[in-house]
Amino acid sequence: MIIELPGLPAVQALGERIAANLRAGDVVALSGGLGAGKTTLARAIIAALGYSGEVPSPTFTIIETYDRPAVRIPLVHADFYRLETPQEVEELGLDEYREGAVLIAEWPENAGGFEREPGCLSIRLEVADGARKAVVETGTDWVGRQP
C-alpha cells in the first residue's frame, strides 16, 4: 500500500491512524534515507498515543521509553542508525524494554529487521521530486488494522 504524504498534516494523520490500531507487541519499523521523515512520523504516533511533552530523537540515546499514564500503551522508540551490527541490539537489552510495549524502530535494518514478526508494520518513507510517500507493508497481525 502506498500513502501519499503531501505535508505535515498528512504525516500527523497517518500517525493518528497507526496509533489508533496499536497494541502491545507491535512493531512500527520506519525505514528511509536521512531526512525522509522517520522521526517526524514517530513523533506523530507518540503524540497520538497521548504524549504531550517534547519527543527527542533517540539518535544518541538509541532508546527512549514512554509509559502510562503519559501514553495509552507503553512504548519504546528506538533509533538504530548508530548500530554497526545487529548483535548490538542484544547488548542494549531491547527484549526487556519491549515486554508489554509497542516498538517504534527507526533504521530497523541496522538491528536485523523486524519484518518477520507478525506484529510488524513496515513503513518505508521515500522522497522524490519534493513529494513524500509511505510504502506500507503489514505483518499478519495487522490484517484488518491497516492504517
N, C-alpha and C positions, 0 to 999 in steps of 0.2 A: 504494500500500500504506500502511495506517495502522497504526502500532505504539503501543499504549498504554504510557505510562511512569509507573507509579504512584509511583515513588520513586527515590532514588539507585541502589539495586541494579539496577533495570531500565535506567537510563541507562548504568551501567557494563557491563551485559551487552550492550547494543546496541553500545557502543564496542568491546567484545571481538569481537563478530561482524563488525563493519566491519573492524577491524584484521586479522583472520584472512584477509580476502579482498583486502587492498590490494596493489597493485603499482605500480611506478614509472609516472608519467604520470597516475595517477588524481587526481581532484579530489573532495573531500568538501565540498560547498557547503552551509553551515549558515546558514539564514535564520530570522527570527522577531523578535519585539519584544524590547525591553530586558528582561532577566531571564527570558527563555524557556528558557535552559539551553544556549545555543550553546557557551560556553566550558567548561561542565561536560562536555558530550559530547566536545568536542575533547580535554580533559584525559584522559577515559576512553580515547579512541582512542590517544593518545600513550603512556599508561601500558601499554596492552595491547600496544603495539609494543616494550615492554621498558624504557621510560624510567622511572627510579626517582627522579629528582630533582623539585624543585618546577617546575611548569609555569606560568610567568607569563602573564597575559593580555597579548596583543600590542596592546592598545588604543592605547598611546602609542608603542611602538616600530614598530608596524604589522606587522613581520615578525620571527618567531623561527625559527631553524633547529635541526634535530636531526639529527645524523649518526651513522653507525656508529662504534663498536660500541654506543653508548648506545641505539640503536633498531635493529630488524632491517632497516629500509629507511629511507633518507634522507627527511626530512620537512620541509616548510615550513608553519608555522602563521601565517596572516595574518589580521589584523582590519582590514577596510576601512571601518569605521564613520566614521573622520575624513576620508575622501576626499571631496572636493567634486565631482570629475568623474572619469569612468573613465580619462581620459588620464593622470591622475597615476600609474596603475599602470605605465606605460612609464617614467616618471621613477624609479620605485623599482627598476627592473631585475628585475621579477618573473620574466620568462622565464629569466634566468640562474640564479636561485635554484631554479626548478622543474626544471631539467635533471636527469634521473635520479632525481627525487624525487616524493613524494606531496605534494599541496597540500591543506591544510585551510583553507578560506576562510570566515571569518565576515563577514557583511554582503556577500555576493558581488554583490548588485545594485549596490552603490556602485562596484564595479570593472568594471561592464559585464556581469556574469553569466558563467557557465561552462556553462550548461545545453546549449549546442550542441556541447560537446565529448563525444565518445563515451565517455570515461572518467569522466564526471561522475556522482556520486551526490548528488542534491539532497535535502536534508532540511530541511523547514520545521517548526520546533518551535512548537507552539501551547499556550497555557494558557487553559483555560476552566473556570469553576466549580471552581477549585482542582485540576483534573486536567490533566496534561501528556500530549501525544501528539506523535508524529513522523509527518509526512506525507512518504513517501519516493518519489522518482521516480528511475529508473535510466537512464543512457545505454546505448547499445548494447553497449559493452564490459563492462557489468555483468550481462548476461544470464547466468544460471546462477551468479552470485556474490552475489545479493541478500542483504542481512543479515536 
